[in-house]
Amino acid sequence: MERKCYFTYRNVKSMTKVQAITTEAPKGGVKFQTVDVEDNGPVELSPMYTGICGTDRGMVTGRLDFAYNPQGQDFIVLGHESICRVKSADSQTGFKAGDLVVPMVRRPGKCINCQAGRQDNCSDGDKKEAGITGKNGFMRESFTDDPEFLVKIDDPSLSRTGVLTEPLKNVVKVFEVVETVSKRSIYASTDSTYHGKKAYVIGTGAEGFLFAMMASEYGFDTRILNRHPVEENRMAICDAFNMEFVDYSKEDRKEKIDLLIDTSGDPATFLKFMRIMNFNSVGIMFGTNGKAPSTEFTGKDIDIMVERNITLAGSVDAAKTHYEKAASYLSRWNARNSRVLSSMITSEKEPSETSVFTDRNPESIKTVIKWK
């Protein structure tokens, strides 16, 4: 498929003054201020909601050493999770005013994967990530973009929960990875499904719940874990999506795990459950936490991995196809139980309420910024 590139727009540089939430990468800090930013795409967008995740908080607190500002700027506009409405668009873009869209985070460099539309698998690190590395993000009152990097949301009922498309696309890609690496053996149950297979998801944030919801969708017998009790709202999501919550500070589970997904980035927790992984099982490391305490990885752990044919893989970001599939899953889940899906968004804030990046409510699942 030929990639449409709008070079006539990309080569015409113009500056626009907008209100935005910014940080100085990788130093940190956060401001809601008026800034001049480059704006040169053919589709004009107004963010409706932008989500806050651990990456945004890590940037504000100066814990992400790999983050950096766009060239020529002493700041970067935050935000990589968003649902936007098209304000205006040139006719050849395929978009029109009023369309709901989700802009993609990663923008390609020049490696073979990037040029094939798989910048999520960038071969040399020479890509940019909106709101994280070298490209302004979506936490601003308006911006323009190229249609190549916009995913249309056809379901109008996702005008709010569509902000979950970006985190869910990571989940869609992970399950594609699971299906790929599990082909080294017969991974399914004897009836060709995943019924009876055990999936453990570490972490009860928004990403953890999305992983657990997808595991249940695939048919896994799913547990979502944390080292403390959770509140009623989280338990209601567990019930609605047929998953079990486990407080592993109180329960020492010994059942064999067929699929282990970590969203915590804590090596000690991951190793604790890796040690009870089943033969031919798959472990996915998704969460990152460079400040987590180190732990001991022993020769016995290597024995376990080798003797049980365990596959461990890391995964980051996703491609446009995964965004599109994520939007489809959200539409399906919203039709099934819109109240529960909506309950994942536990807090809405104004753009000026920047304290939300540092004063985190432990009972919150997903906090969003609501834009006018």
Kinemage of the C-alpha trace (Angstrom):
@kinemage 1
@onewidth
@group {chain A} dominant
@subgroup {mainchain}
@vectorlist {calphas} color= white
{ca met a 1} P 0.000 0.000 0.000
{ca glu a 2} L 1.404 3.380 -0.989
{ca arg a 3} L 1.982 5.767 1.889
{ca lys a 4} L 0.537 9.232 1.342
{ca cys a 5} L 2.980 11.898 2.453
{ca tyr a 6} L 1.947 15.547 2.486
{ca phe a 7} L 5.342 17.080 1.844
{ca thr a 8} L 3.859 20.351 0.574
{ca tyr a 9} L 2.530 20.955 4.081
{ca arg a 10} L 5.482 19.596 6.011
{ca asn a 11} L 7.891 21.886 4.197
{ca val a 12} L 5.878 25.050 4.918
{ca lys a 13} L 6.781 26.082 8.445
{ca ser a 14} L 4.463 28.334 10.405
{ca met a 15} L 4.225 29.170 14.092
{ca thr a 16} L 1.001 29.178 16.073
{ca lys a 17} L 0.352 30.596 19.543
{ca val a 18} L -1.637 28.180 21.723
{ca gln a 19} L -2.311 27.392 25.351
{ca ala a 20} L -0.598 24.137 26.267
{ca ile a 21} L 0.661 21.986 29.127
{ca thr a 22} L 4.441 21.813 28.901
{ca thr a 23} L 7.508 20.431 30.605
{ca glu a 24} L 11.243 20.861 30.095
{ca ala a 25} L 12.626 17.492 29.050
{ca pro a 26} L 14.325 15.685 30.615
{ca lys a 27} L 14.591 18.083 33.559
{ca gly a 28} L 10.881 18.078 34.412
{ca gly a 29} L 8.426 20.566 35.885
{ca val a 30} L 5.031 21.456 34.454
{ca lys a 31} L 3.330 24.638 33.242
{ca phe a 32} L 0.041 25.592 31.622
{ca gln a 33} L 1.116 28.485 29.425
{ca thr a 34} L 0.817 30.161 26.054
{ca val a 35} L 3.565 29.021 23.691
{ca asp a 36} L 4.583 29.407 20.059
{ca val a 37} L 4.769 26.034 18.304
{ca glu a 38} L 5.280 24.914 14.739
{ca asp a 39} L 2.001 23.977 13.019
{ca asn a 40} L 2.048 22.799 9.404
{ca gly a 41} L -0.364 19.913 8.782
{ca pro a 42} L -3.473 19.820 6.567
{ca val a 43} L -5.872 18.584 9.288
{ca glu a 44} L -6.738 20.981 12.116
{ca leu a 45} L -7.687 19.269 15.373
{ca ser a 46} L -9.242 20.224 18.700
{ca pro a 47} L -8.462 17.824 21.540
{ca met a 48} L -11.537 16.796 23.521
{ca tyr a 49} L -9.766 14.693 26.144
{ca thr a 50} L -6.117 13.908 26.766
{ca gly a 51} L -5.129 11.111 29.112
{ca ile a 52} L -2.462 11.178 31.803
{ca cys a 53} L -0.305 8.111 32.328
{ca gly a 54} L 2.892 7.154 34.141
{ca thr a 55} L 5.016 8.419 31.259
{ca asp a 56} L 3.582 11.936 31.616
{ca arg a 57} L 4.163 11.876 35.375
{ca gly a 58} L 7.662 10.551 34.869
{ca met a 59} L 8.455 13.431 32.530
{ca val a 60} L 7.084 16.031 34.939
{ca thr a 61} L 9.092 14.591 37.839
{ca gly a 62} L 12.263 14.356 35.719
{ca arg a 63} L 12.546 10.561 35.888
{ca leu a 64} L 12.676 9.878 32.141
{ca asp a 65} L 16.241 10.516 31.020
{ca phe a 66} L 15.446 9.573 27.407
{ca ala a 67} L 12.864 12.369 26.940
{ca tyr a 68} L 13.957 15.453 25.015
{ca asn a 69} L 12.514 18.707 23.654
{ca pro a 70} L 11.822 19.371 19.958
{ca gln a 71} L 14.735 20.960 18.160
{ca gly a 72} L 14.968 24.705 18.844
{ca gln a 73} L 12.619 24.609 21.858
{ca asp a 74} L 13.362 24.771 25.592
{ca phe a 75} L 10.108 22.900 26.332
{ca ile a 76} L 7.937 20.098 24.992
{ca val a 77} L 4.140 20.032 24.926
{ca leu a 78} L 3.010 16.998 26.945
{ca gly a 79} L 0.383 14.407 25.989
{ca his a 80} L 0.329 11.255 23.872
{ca glu a 81} L -3.143 9.889 24.721
{ca ser a 82} L -5.981 11.843 23.124
{ca ile a 83} L -9.316 11.863 21.376
{ca cys a 84} L -9.775 14.839 19.044
{ca arg a 85} L -12.371 16.363 16.781
{ca val a 86} L -11.471 17.635 13.339
{ca lys a 87} L -11.983 21.405 13.047
{ca ser a 88} L -11.102 21.623 9.373
{ca ala a 89} L -9.335 19.560 6.735
{ca asp a 90} L -8.319 19.803 3.098
{ca ser a 91} L -10.596 17.713 0.897
{ca gln a 92} L -7.862 15.306 -0.249
{ca thr a 93} L -7.025 14.215 3.297
{ca gly a 94} L -10.044 11.937 3.699
{ca phe a 95} L -11.194 13.798 6.827
{ca lys a 96} L -13.875 16.420 7.360
{ca ala a 97} L -14.951 18.778 10.117
{ca gly a 98} L -16.602 16.929 12.983
{ca asp a 99} L -14.770 13.618 12.549
{ca leu a 100} L -13.440 11.923 15.684
{ca val a 101} L -9.777 10.949 15.421
{ca val a 102} L -6.928 9.617 17.539
{ca pro a 103} L -3.459 10.886 16.537
{ca met a 104} L -0.618 8.381 16.581
{ca val a 105} L 2.255 8.824 19.026
{ca arg a 106} L 5.320 7.575 17.156
{ca arg a 107} L 6.471 9.249 13.967
{ca pro a 108} L 8.869 7.392 11.645
{ca gly a 109} L 12.566 7.829 11.171
{ca lys a 110} L 14.470 6.347 8.225
{ca cys a 111} L 15.051 2.720 9.215
{ca ile a 112} L 13.389 -0.117 7.290
{ca asn a 113} L 10.740 -0.709 9.957
{ca cys a 114} L 9.835 2.972 10.160
{ca gln a 115} L 9.527 3.230 6.404
{ca ala a 116} L 7.222 0.200 6.393
{ca gly a 117} L 4.853 1.898 8.856
{ca arg a 118} L 6.214 -0.072 11.817
{ca gln a 119} L 7.938 2.711 13.727
{ca asp a 120} L 6.856 0.838 16.866
{ca asn a 121} L 9.667 -1.571 15.926
{ca cys a 122} L 12.151 1.180 15.030
{ca ser a 123} L 15.556 -0.385 14.295
{ca asp a 124} L 17.834 2.495 15.251
{ca gly a 125} L 15.877 4.698 17.693
{ca asp a 126} L 15.684 7.550 15.201
{ca lys a 127} L 11.927 8.087 15.592
{ca lys a 128} L 10.006 10.751 17.441
{ca glu a 129} L 7.213 10.354 19.985
{ca ala a 130} L 4.591 13.035 20.496
{ca gly a 131} L 4.817 14.508 23.966
{ca ile a 132} L 7.876 12.406 24.854
{ca thr a 133} L 10.842 12.585 22.475
{ca gly a 134} L 11.421 15.449 20.071
{ca lys a 135} L 7.813 16.182 19.062
{ca asn a 136} L 5.178 18.323 20.734
{ca gly a 137} L 2.297 16.342 22.176
{ca phe a 138} L -1.454 16.777 22.236
{ca met a 139} L -2.089 18.646 25.504
{ca arg a 140} L -2.888 21.931 23.777
{ca glu a 141} L -6.026 23.712 22.690
{ca ser a 142} L -5.480 22.937 19.006
{ca phe a 143} L -2.901 21.604 16.570
{ca thr a 144} L -2.567 20.342 13.017
{ca asp a 145} L -1.403 16.954 11.803
{ca asp a 146} L -0.896 14.758 8.746
{ca pro a 147} L -3.722 12.345 7.849
{ca glu a 148} L -1.174 9.531 7.589
{ca phe a 149} L -0.929 9.572 11.385
{ca leu a 150} L -4.615 9.963 12.244
{ca val a 151} L -6.940 7.087 13.116
{ca lys a 152} L -10.613 7.778 12.454
{ca ile a 153} L -13.057 6.742 15.182
{ca asp a 154} L -16.308 5.804 13.494
{ca asp a 155} L -18.292 5.127 16.674
{ca pro a 156} L -19.668 8.472 17.984
{ca ser a 157} L -20.280 6.920 21.418
{ca leu a 158} L -16.494 6.894 21.932
{ca ser a 159} L -16.222 10.695 22.103
{ca arg a 160} L -14.936 10.320 25.696
{ca thr a 161} L -13.750 6.738 26.188
{ca gly a 162} L -11.971 6.919 22.823
{ca val a 163} L -9.095 8.459 24.790
{ca leu a 164} L -8.343 4.846 25.820
{ca thr a 165} L -7.502 3.942 22.204
{ca glu a 166} L -3.833 4.827 22.618
{ca pro a 167} L -3.164 2.689 25.716
{ca leu a 168} L -5.304 -0.134 24.305
{ca lys a 169} L -3.338 -0.265 21.045
{ca asn a 170} L -0.309 -1.317 23.126
{ca val a 171} L -2.388 -4.213 24.425
{ca val a 172} L -3.483 -5.247 20.932
{ca lys a 173} L 0.140 -5.369 19.812
{ca val a 174} L 1.200 -7.397 22.862
{ca phe a 175} L -1.364 -10.079 22.096
{ca glu a 176} L -0.099 -10.168 18.519
{ca val a 177} L 3.376 -10.751 19.978
{ca val a 178} L 1.989 -13.496 22.246
{ca glu a 179} L 0.380 -15.241 19.279
{ca thr a 180} L 3.642 -15.014 17.319
{ca val a 181} L 6.100 -16.279 19.943
{ca ser a 182} L 3.755 -18.973 21.279
{ca lys a 183} L 3.947 -20.729 17.910
{ca arg a 184} L 7.198 -22.344 19.039
{ca ser a 185} L 4.991 -25.004 20.670
{ca ile a 186} L 1.358 -26.086 20.865
{ca tyr a 187} L 0.153 -23.324 23.186
{ca ala a 188} L -3.630 -23.647 23.016
{ca ser a 189} L -5.741 -26.029 25.046
{ca thr a 190} L -6.870 -29.378 23.631
{ca asp a 191} L -10.047 -27.769 22.271
{ca ser a 192} L -7.925 -25.255 20.264
{ca thr a 193} L -8.917 -22.313 22.531
{ca tyr a 194} L -7.208 -20.619 25.488
{ca his a 195} L -9.927 -21.778 27.877
{ca gly a 196} L -8.356 -23.103 31.060
{ca lys a 197} L -5.077 -21.300 30.431
{ca lys a 198} L -4.030 -18.963 33.269
{ca ala a 199} L -3.165 -15.313 32.568
{ca tyr a 200} L -1.694 -13.090 35.293
{ca val a 201} L -1.528 -9.319 34.823
{ca ile a 202} L 0.574 -7.382 37.332
{ca gly a 203} L -0.765 -3.887 38.055
{ca thr a 204} L -4.219 -2.349 38.458
{ca gly a 205} L -3.745 0.907 36.577
{ca ala a 206} L -5.592 1.626 33.343
{ca glu a 207} L -3.068 -0.296 31.245
{ca gly a 208} L -3.224 -3.286 33.592
{ca phe a 209} L -6.997 -3.418 33.348
{ca leu a 210} L -6.903 -3.154 29.567
{ca phe a 211} L -4.459 -6.079 29.415
{ca ala a 212} L -6.656 -8.134 31.754
{ca met a 213} L -9.805 -7.278 29.782
{ca met a 214} L -8.109 -8.434 26.586
{ca ala a 215} L -6.871 -11.646 28.213
{ca ser a 216} L -10.448 -12.400 29.231
{ca glu a 217} L -11.602 -11.553 25.711
{ca tyr a 218} L -9.168 -14.168 24.376
{ca gly a 219} L -10.594 -16.740 26.774
{ca phe a 220} L -7.839 -16.901 29.387
{ca asp a 221} L -8.692 -17.581 33.025
{ca thr a 222} L -7.514 -14.128 34.091
{ca arg a 223} L -6.155 -12.716 37.351
{ca ile a 224} L -5.177 -9.074 37.872
{ca leu a 225} L -2.747 -8.493 40.724
{ca asn a 226} L -1.543 -5.839 43.114
{ca arg a 227} L 0.121 -5.867 46.522
{ca his a 228} L -2.739 -4.061 48.258
{ca pro a 229} L -6.544 -4.171 48.231
{ca val a 230} L -8.453 -2.206 45.594
{ca glu a 231} L -11.607 -0.126 45.853
{ca glu a 232} L -15.132 -0.965 44.752
{ca asn a 233} L -14.832 0.550 41.273
{ca arg a 234} L -11.922 -1.702 40.328
{ca met a 235} L -13.725 -4.740 41.703
{ca ala a 236} L -16.774 -3.875 39.570
{ca ile a 237} L -14.590 -3.865 36.444
{ca cys a 238} L -13.195 -7.265 37.446
{ca asp a 239} L -16.715 -8.659 37.788
{ca ala a 240} L -17.889 -7.170 34.492
{ca phe a 241} L -14.990 -8.624 32.516
{ca asn a 242} L -14.815 -11.990 34.263
{ca met a 243} L -11.440 -11.562 35.939
{ca glu a 244} L -10.281 -12.226 39.487
{ca phe a 245} L -8.422 -9.704 41.629
{ca val a 246} L -5.526 -11.050 43.706
{ca asp a 247} L -3.844 -9.141 46.548
{ca tyr a 248} L -0.504 -10.944 46.373
{ca ser a 249} L 0.671 -9.458 49.667
{ca lys a 250} L -1.868 -11.766 51.340
{ca glu a 251} L -2.129 -14.670 48.894
{ca asp a 252} L 0.819 -16.798 47.829
{ca arg a 253} L -0.433 -18.324 44.588
{ca lys a 254} L 1.330 -21.457 43.334
{ca glu a 255} L -0.792 -22.310 40.280
{ca lys a 256} L 1.150 -22.431 37.037
{ca ile a 257} L 0.921 -19.343 34.812
{ca asp a 258} L 0.622 -19.650 31.025
{ca leu a 259} L 0.713 -15.915 30.274
{ca leu a 260} L 2.388 -13.317 32.510
{ca ile a 261} L 2.098 -9.608 31.673
{ca asp a 262} L 3.828 -7.002 33.804
{ca thr a 263} L 2.769 -3.339 33.817
{ca ser a 264} L 4.611 -2.409 37.032
{ca gly a 265} L 8.209 -2.343 35.827
{ca asp a 266} L 9.238 -3.804 39.177
{ca pro a 267} L 11.827 -6.577 38.635
{ca ala a 268} L 11.233 -8.263 42.008
{ca thr a 269} L 7.513 -8.643 41.337
{ca phe a 270} L 8.087 -9.909 37.819
{ca leu a 271} L 10.629 -12.502 39.008
{ca lys a 272} L 8.319 -13.639 41.805
{ca phe a 273} L 5.705 -14.735 39.280
{ca met a 274} L 8.116 -15.774 36.528
{ca arg a 275} L 9.264 -18.522 38.894
{ca ile a 276} L 5.827 -20.173 38.733
{ca met a 277} L 5.380 -19.872 34.977
{ca asn a 278} L 4.292 -23.032 33.195
{ca phe a 279} L 6.067 -25.056 30.518
{ca asn a 280} L 5.963 -23.271 27.119
{ca ser a 281} L 4.533 -20.151 28.767
{ca val a 282} L 4.971 -16.551 27.611
{ca gly a 283} L 5.986 -13.542 29.697
{ca ile a 284} L 5.572 -9.977 28.435
{ca met a 285} L 7.375 -7.026 30.009
{ca phe a 286} L 5.506 -3.811 29.240
{ca gly a 287} L 5.811 -1.550 32.288
{ca thr a 288} L 8.977 0.503 32.782
{ca asn a 289} L 10.345 1.908 36.021
{ca gly a 290} L 14.004 2.854 35.878
{ca lys a 291} L 13.931 3.850 39.551
{ca ala a 292} L 12.673 0.464 40.787
{ca pro a 293} L 15.021 -1.307 43.237
{ca ser a 294} L 17.238 -3.983 41.729
{ca thr a 295} L 16.715 -7.637 42.530
{ca glu a 296} L 18.726 -10.832 42.187
{ca phe a 297} L 18.343 -12.915 39.037
{ca thr a 298} L 19.902 -16.271 39.862
{ca gly a 299} L 21.200 -19.311 38.068
{ca lys a 300} L 18.101 -21.134 39.267
{ca asp a 301} L 15.975 -18.593 37.409
{ca ile a 302} L 17.888 -19.367 34.214
{ca asp a 303} L 17.278 -23.061 34.848
{ca ile a 304} L 13.539 -22.401 35.145
{ca met a 305} L 13.442 -20.434 31.888
{ca val a 306} L 15.452 -22.990 29.937
{ca glu a 307} L 13.914 -26.178 31.292
{ca arg a 308} L 10.345 -24.928 30.911
{ca asn a 309} L 10.852 -23.375 27.449
{ca ile a 310} L 9.668 -20.004 28.766
{ca thr a 311} L 9.613 -17.118 26.291
{ca leu a 312} L 10.129 -13.579 27.639
{ca ala a 313} L 9.599 -10.544 25.421
{ca gly a 314} L 9.457 -6.792 25.798
{ca ser a 315} L 6.944 -4.686 23.885
{ca val a 316} L 6.489 -0.980 23.300
{ca asp a 317} L 4.090 1.124 21.236
{ca ala a 318} L 2.128 -0.212 18.244
{ca ala a 319} L 1.320 0.353 14.576
{ca lys a 320} L -1.675 1.987 12.932
{ca thr a 321} L -3.393 -1.372 12.464
{ca his a 322} L -3.290 -1.861 16.242
{ca tyr a 323} L -4.906 1.551 16.824
{ca glu a 324} L -7.714 0.575 14.462
{ca lys a 325} L -8.255 -2.767 16.200
{ca ala a 326} L -8.177 -1.025 19.587
{ca ala a 327} L -10.960 1.318 18.496
{ca ser a 328} L -12.972 -1.715 17.394
{ca tyr a 329} L -12.546 -3.413 20.784
{ca leu a 330} L -13.557 -0.222 22.602
{ca ser a 331} L -16.692 0.023 20.491
{ca arg a 332} L -17.547 -3.606 21.284
{ca trp a 333} L -16.912 -3.231 25.014
{ca asn a 334} L -18.816 0.040 25.117
{ca ala a 335} L -21.842 -1.614 23.510
{ca arg a 336} L -21.588 -4.487 25.994
{ca asn a 337} L -21.230 -2.353 29.130
{ca ser a 338} L -20.788 1.372 28.589
{ca arg a 339} L -21.130 2.178 32.286
{ca val a 340} L -18.217 -0.038 33.306
{ca leu a 341} L -15.980 1.107 30.438
{ca ser a 342} L -16.714 4.739 31.250
{ca ser a 343} L -15.916 4.085 34.928
{ca met a 344} L -12.271 3.528 33.988
{ca ile a 345} L -12.058 7.305 33.546
{ca thr a 346} L -12.190 8.222 37.209
{ca ser a 347} L -11.249 11.899 37.104
{ca glu a 348} L -11.562 14.879 34.745
{ca lys a 349} L -9.389 17.958 35.206
{ca glu a 350} L -9.074 21.373 33.610
{ca pro a 351} L -5.840 22.124 31.708
{ca ser a 352} L -4.829 24.627 34.392
{ca glu a 353} L -4.951 21.970 37.149
{ca thr a 354} L -1.343 20.916 36.663
{ca ser a 355} L -0.988 19.578 40.206
{ca val a 356} L -2.661 16.399 38.927
{ca phe a 357} L 0.712 15.350 37.485
{ca thr a 358} L 2.313 15.166 40.928
{ca asp a 359} L -0.604 14.728 43.387
{ca arg a 360} L -1.827 11.330 42.285
{ca asn a 361} L -4.967 9.824 43.788
{ca pro a 362} L -4.236 6.105 44.385
{ca glu a 363} L -7.900 5.243 43.765
{ca ser a 364} L -7.868 6.837 40.314
{ca ile a 365} L -7.619 4.524 37.304
{ca lys a 366} L -7.434 7.001 34.419
{ca thr a 367} L -7.312 10.772 34.823
{ca val a 368} L -8.016 12.904 31.775
{ca ile a 369} L -7.703 16.556 30.880
{ca lys a 370} L -10.934 17.929 29.424
{ca trp a 371} L -10.454 20.607 26.777
{ca lys a 372} L -13.156 23.089 25.806
